[in-house]
Amino acid sequence: MPATEPHLSVIICTRNGAATIGDQLRSLAAQTIDRPWEVLVVDNGSTDDTLSVVASVDLRVPVRVVDASERAGLAYARNVGVRHAAAPAVAFCDDDDEVGPTWAAAMVDALDAHELVAARLVYDHLNDATVAAGRSTFQTERVETLFGIPVCAGACGVQKQLWEAAGGNDETLTDTGEDFDFAMRVHRLHGVTPHFAPDAVYHHRLRGDTAGTWRQAAAFGRSHAMLWARHGAGRTTGSGELRHAAKEWWWVLTRAPFAAAGRNRSAWARRGGRRFGRLHGSFRHRVLVP
């Protein structure tokens, strides 16, 4: 590969991200990567000042804005971004998060040897203590599993040839779950397990308001039912999972009065939203995901 061609294409999909995308771009400008790379900002139909903010930040690397306004949806925007990527490896980051200074270097190094790479998600940088308390520590130390199948969050790295062989993100998934679906699909069909890259530090922003926390958790719960319907063939719900679900339902139902009074409302919204989302998704997809 000629030295002028990028080794990594970083893809940021955005829709009305003017309030936060500047911080993400400035975190990319601080990267320590010593190989050629590029940034693609994939605009999924912004109507605010997102593109003006993008133009105002000097990343010191090639930056291209790609139009993906034809159809709304993160899965569609990511597929458009990969099609325009010039590098053989791509890494995704969201417009409301921030990457650590070693993120890009760790990603491209890991992608030299691995087809799918999971970043290390960190929750204490962009969230105050009251928001982060008791919240998810998903993917902080290892590759996680769902129903015993390895998964990784959408802020991941992937070799472009694997993305294309797997057909990219499923654009019919407009709620959430497209990232887990991709990881489960490539594991099942291509035998690929995500590699955990601890130096690829990724600062993830949590929902700070109760309503937003509930909506996000319910979407996750619905997606779990969808993923079980797609990838759970031959698997059964174990007694441990049933006991855990029973304990969660008990916690949600017995603490509802306290949540209504404002005590631990965020924690209740997170756990309750996920349980009710799983229940809703189970009816929708005709499966049982407790």
Secondary structure, 3 states (H helix, E strand, C coil): CCCCCCCEEEEEEECCCCCCHHHHHHHHHCCCCCCCEEEEEEECCCCCCHHHHHHHCCCCCCEEEEECCCCCCHHHHHHHHHHHCCCCEEEEEECCCEECCCHHHHHHHHHCCCCEEEEEEECCCCCCHHHHCCCCCCCCCCCEEECCEEECCCCEEEEHHHHHHHCCCCCCCCCCCHHHHHHHHHHHHHCCCCEEEEEEEEECCCCCCHHHHHHHHHHHHHHHHHHHHHHCCCCCCCHHHHHHHHHHHHHHHHCHHHHHCCCCHHHHHHHHHHHHHHHHHHHHHCCCCC
